[in-house]
Amino acid sequence: MKTVQGELFVDVAWVAGSAWYIAMSLHYPPAGRLIPLVVGVTSLIVGGVQLTGNFVPAMRRFTHDRKNAAGFQRPALGASRRKQQVAQQVAIPAQQAVLQQPHLTADQAGAARLESEADTSETVRQWRAILWAAGLIAGIFVLGFVAAIPLFFLAYFLVQKSQRNWKLAVVSAVVMGLLTYGVFDQILGLQLYNGLLFS
């Protein structure tokens, strides 16, 4: 059930962050608030749908339901008490399962271990995503949009194990830097936040 709680935490943080972003963008000059408002409102709508999926079982399949790496289906937050108890029994780590139920077959113990590993990796993945987003927000706050966005893409593609590729990192950083500075700042003439260091 840690995964469901983690997803709920991420969804609440998403909605709160989007609302804060919209509130902050209302203080921008009229020419500079259009893009942040569009992004913020879109993010708020998607986050609201995600958050609603935690409490409406019919929406859960659309917003959260997926099979994990071990192939087990995760129960929705609104699932019946019996379904949640069955899901908790399956999710018992292999070591505890063997101690508590010595009659488990090797396949059942292996499946319980895979479920436990999948929950752990899902929790780690969620925290990584939260930390990357927090890093981007902190970077924008300190360095401003023009510097933080290309640096974020460069760091992300250099650090992420599944995405580690220096060519992709450099190209994405250059493209995002050109888009941020060239399109938004120069062509559209939007006044982007310069950060604490450059203000």
N, C-alpha and C positions, 0 to 999 in steps of 0.2 A: 504493500500500500504506500511505500515511500515514494514510488513514482507518481502516483496520483496526487499526493501532497505536494511533490515537487512541481508538477505541472500546474497545480492550482496557484502555488506561489509565483511561478513565472507568469501566469496569466494575470494575476492581480498586479504584479510589478509592471507588466506591459501596459495595462489600462491606466495605472497611476502615472507612469512615465509619459504616456501619450497625452494625458490630460495636462500634465505639467508643461509639456512641450507646447501645446496649444496656448496655454495661459501665458507662457513666456513670449511666444510669437506675436501675441496681441500688442506687446510693447514695442515691436519693431516699427520703423517708419512704414507708411502705407505701401510704398513700392517694394519693400523688403519682406513683407509678411505673407505674400501670396503663396510662394512655394512652401514655406514652413507650415502654413495652415493646411494646404492640400495634403502634405505628407502627414501632419499630425492628425487630421480628421480621418484620413484613410487608415492610419495605424490604430486610432481609437475604435473605429468600426470593426476592424479585423480582430483586435484584442477583445472587444465586447462580445463578439460571436464566440471566440475561443473560451472566454470566461463563462459565458452562458452554457457552453457545452459541458462544463463541469457539473452543472446542476440539472440539466434537462437530458435524461437518458437517450431520448430520440436523436438529439443533436450530437451526442458523444461519438457516435460512429463516424460522423462527418468531421468533427473537430479534433478528436484525440485517438480514437480507436485504431489500433494497428497491432500487428503481431510483432512480438519482440524477437530477438535473435534466436531464442530457443524454440520459437513457434507456438508459444502459449498466448492465449488471448487475455488481455488485461480487462478486469471488470470496470464498469463505469462507476462513478461516485454514487449514482442513484440506484445501483444494482441491489437486488434483494439481500437481506442479511445472510441467507444460506449461500448464495453465490459468492459473497465476500469471504465467508468462512472457508469455502472450498478453495478459493483462490489463495488465501493465506496458507492453507495446508500445503498447497503445491509449491508455494514460494519459500518454504522453510529451507534454509541452507542444508546442503547434503550432510554435513557433519552432525547437525542437530537431528536431522531426519533419521540417520542411522542409529543414533543413540536412543531416540525416542521410540522408534519403530524398527526393531532389529530384523523384522521379517521383510523389509523392503528388498526388492530385487536390485541388481546392479543397474538396470535400465532406469528404474524409478529414482534411485539415488543420483544417477547421472543427470536425469531430467531436472531434479530439484536443484542440483549444483548449477546447471546451465541457467535456470530461472533466476537464481540468486546472483550469478555473474552478470546476467542481462540487466537486472534491476540496478546493480552497482554501476555498470557502465552507462546506463541511461541517466542516473543521477550525476555522474561525473560529466557527461555530455551537457546536461542542462546547466551545471555550474560554470562550465567553460563558456557557454553561450552568454550567460549573465555577465561573466567577467570581461569578455570581449566587448559587449555592449557598454559596460561601465567604463572600460578603457577608452572607447571611442568618445563617449560623452565627456570624460575627464580631459581627453585630448582637445576636443573642441572648446571646452571651457578655458583651458590654459593657452593653447596655440591658435585657436580660431579655426574656421571651416577650411580655409585655403591650405593651411599646413597640415591639419589633423587628418583630413580625409585621405590624402595620398599616403601619409605615413601609416595610417591604419591598414590600408590595403597592402602596403609593402610588408608590414609586420605580420599580418594575418597569413599571407601566402608563404612567408618564410618560416613561420613558427609552427603552423598546423601540420601535424604529421601526415595526415591524409592529403594535404594540398601542397606539400613542400616542393616548390619549384621556383627558382630564382628568376627565370625568364618571365613566368606568369606574374610574379610579384612585381618586377620592374615595369612590365607593360601595363598592368592594372593600375599601379601607382601613377604612372605618367598619364594614362587616359583619364583617371579620376581627377588628377590635378588639373589637366586641361579643361575638363568639363566644369569642375568647380570654379576655377578662376576664369577661364575663357568664356564659358557660356553664361554662368550666373552673374559673375562680377562685371565682366567687360561688355558682353553682347546685351544681356538683359538689364544691366546697370543696377542690379540688386545690391544693396548694402549688406554684405555678409558680416557676421560677428568676427572680430579680429582676435579675440582671446585676451587673456590677462597680460601676456607678455608683449603683445603688439598694440595695445590700446593706449 
